[in-house]
Amino acid sequence: MSLRIVVCVKYVPDATGDRHFAEDLTTDRDAVDGLLSELDEYAVEQALQIADAADDAEITVLTVGPEDAKDALRKALSMGAHKAIHVEDDALHGTDVFGTSLVLAKAVEHAGFDLVVCGMASTDGTMGVLPAILAERLGVPQVTQLSEVSVADGKVTGRRDGDAASEQLEASLPAVISVTDQSGEARYPSFKGIMAAKKKPVESLDLSDLDIDEATVGLAGSWSTVDEATQRPARTAGTIVKDEGEGGKQLAEFLASQKFI
């Protein structure tokens, strides 16, 4: 039986762009170019390596987002994934991580899965908790923050590196995992891969297809909300200290005044 791998990816604003909030205090995604989250590229790469090591495997990439989010799917397909699912619905605007996890869980169940692979966090929200919430919704084990991962004999095994030690973790399939940016450099899509991606199937779903009530998602259904946002102040010229014998003392006083020491 084929190993069914689902990779959750996100279409995010380019971190090098001028990002800011819209009037409703959600991220203004129209004012800046978007792309596949860099941290999710590692998830795609690890899924491809797992598939290469398996006798038979199929990789589905899944995203929730607006029409432009298809660009993230195309990038993952050009890297080597086999097919994609795009969940798009106007009612999803402003959905928080809890609502997103519900939509992803329903879509993962729709696709069928043995292993769900996620990045360690998104580069816009940077919460890093979605894999754990998703596993809870699916009712399967989670093995997160892995820098090394393998699948064999119906189990997923991986290494989690901490500040003081490394752990070897194991879970029976089906399971959800997340991988870090230390898991291995993501491959670049080849020209052949880019051309092949154009012919790979992309299934489009909305909330009705997943039997999700609109009231549970969007801004109204979010468990968390942004009440206020203040634009980052412009950079100032800073303080210049001329060393005329008292430079060290002045530097220490400045650091102390800023509570650095």
N, C-alpha and C positions, 0 to 999 in steps of 0.2 A: 504493500500500500504506500502511495506517495506521501512524503512528509510535507504537510501543508504549513507554510511559513507566511505569516502576515507581518509586514513591517509598517508601523505607524510613522508617518512623516508629516511635517508641517511646512506650509508656505509662510515665510516670515519677511518682514521689512529688512532691507539691506542695512546691516549694522553700520556701514560707512556713510549712509544717507542721513539727511536731517529729519530725524523722527520726532513726532510730537503727537499730542492728543487731539481728537476731533471735539466738536462742541458737546457731544454727549459723554465726553471723558473716556471714550474707547480709543484704541490706537488708530491713528489716521493712516490707513493702509493704501489710500489712493495717492497720497502726496509723495511717496517714495517707492522706488523699484522693489520688487519682491524676488525671493529665490528660495530654493530648498534649504532648510536650516542646516548649517554646516555640521552640527552635532548629529543630525539624523543621517547624514551621509555615512557615518561610522556604523550606524545600525544597518543600513543597506549593505555595506561592505561585509559585515559579519554574517548577514543572512546569505549572501552569495557564497561565502566561504563554507558555511554549513551545508548549503545545497551542493556545492562541488564535492564535498566529502561524503555525501549521502548517495545511495544507489539510485534513488528517485526522489526528487523534491520539486515543489512548485512554490514560487514566491509571488505573493500579491502585495502590492504597496497600496496603502490606504491613507487618504487625507480628508479632512473636513475643512471647507473654506469656500471662498467665492470662485467665480469662473477662472480667474487668473491662477488659482491654486493648481490647475492642471499642469502648469509649468514645473511644479515640484515633482509631480508624478512622471512627467516626461523625462526629467533628469534621472530619476530612479530607474525607469524602464530602459533608458539608454545605457545605464551602468550594467544592466543584465537581468533585472526583474522580469517576470513573465507576463503579468497583467496588473491592472490597477482598478481601484474603486474610489470614486469621488463623491463625497456627500456634500451637496450644495442646497441651501434653502435660505431664503431671505430672513426667516424667523430665527436663524442661528446667530445673527449679528449681536455681538456683546456677550456671547456665552462664555462663562468662566470654566475653570478646569473641571469642576464637578459635572457640569452639563456636557462638556466635551467628552469626558470619560464615558458618559451614558451613551452618547452617539457612537463613539468608537466601539464600545462593547457590543451594541446592537449590530453594527456593521461587521465586526469580527465574527460574530455568531452567524450572520448572513453568509459570510465568505466560507466559513468552516476553517478550523485551525487545529494545529498541534502545537505550534510555537508562535508567540507574538514577540516581536523584537522592537524595542524603542531606543531612542537616543537617551542620553543621561538628563537632558533638559532641552527646552526650546531656547533659541537665542533671543527671543523677544520677552516672553514671560519669565523664563529662567527659574521656574518653581521646582522642577525635578520630581514632583510627586505623582504625576499622571500614571506612570507604570504601576505603582502600588495600588492606586484607586481602581485602575482598569482591571488588575488581577482580582481585586475584591469583588468587583461587579461580575466578572466572569466565573468566580468561584474556583480559581485555580491558583497554584503556588506562584510566588514571585521570587526571582533571583536577580537582584538589581546591582547597578554600578560595577559591572564586570569589565575587567581589562583583558580577559582571555576567556573564550567560551568554546565548547564543543558539544555535540549531540551524538549519543550512541546508546543502543539497547534500551530505547524508550525513556532515556533520561537526558537532561541538560546539565552540564557541569561547567563551572567557571571559577575564576579567581577574582576576588575583590581585594584591591590594594588600599590599605589605610595608612595613616601617618606612622603608626608604630608596628604594624604587622600586616600580613596578607592572609586571607581566609580562602579555603577551598569550599565551594558551595555546590549543592546538588539538589535537583528537584525532578520529580517524575512528570512526564508529559501527560496532558497539555499543561503549558506554563507560560508565564510572561517574564521576559528578561529585559534589562536595559544595559547598554554598553557605554563605556566612557570614550573620551577622545584619545585614550592610551591603548585602545584595542587593536589598532592597526590602521595605517593610512588608507583612505578611501581611494579607489581606482578612478582614473579619468575615463569618461565615456569615449570609446573609439568612434571613428566616422561610421564604421559598419554598425555599431551599436546605436548611434543616433538615427541612422536610416531605418534600422529594424524597429526602433521604438515607435515609429509612425504607424506601423501595422499591428501593434499589440493592442489587445482589447482594453478599453477603459469603460467600466460600468458606472453610470450616473444614478445616484439615489437621492431622495429627499426624505423629509421627516415622515411622511405618510408611508413611504416604502418600508421604513423601519418601525412603524407603529409607535412613534414617539409623540407625545402631547406637546404642542408648542409652548404651553405654559411652564414646562419643566426646563426650557432652554431660553436663550436670549437674555437680554438685560433683566427682564421681569422675573425670569426663573433662576437668576444667578444667586448663589449662596454668598458671594462676596461682591463688593461694589467699590468704586473709586468715588469718594465724596469731593475731593479737591485735588487740583494739580497746579503746581507753580513752575513756571519756566526756569530752567537753570540760568543763574546770573552770568553775564558776560565775563570773560576773563579780564583781569586787571593787569597792570604792568608789573605789580609785585614790589617788593622792598629791596633796595640795593644797599648793602652794607660795605662801606669803604674801610678797609683794614689799615688803621693808622696806629696799630699797637693794641687796640681794644677789640679787634674783630671777633675773637673767640668769645669774649664776654658778651658782646652784642648779639652774637648768634645764639648763645645759650639763653639769653633773656628773651629773644624772639621765640625760640622753641618752647620756652616755659610759658610765655603768654598765650601760645596756641595750644597749650596742654599736650604737647608732644613729649615732653619730659617732666 
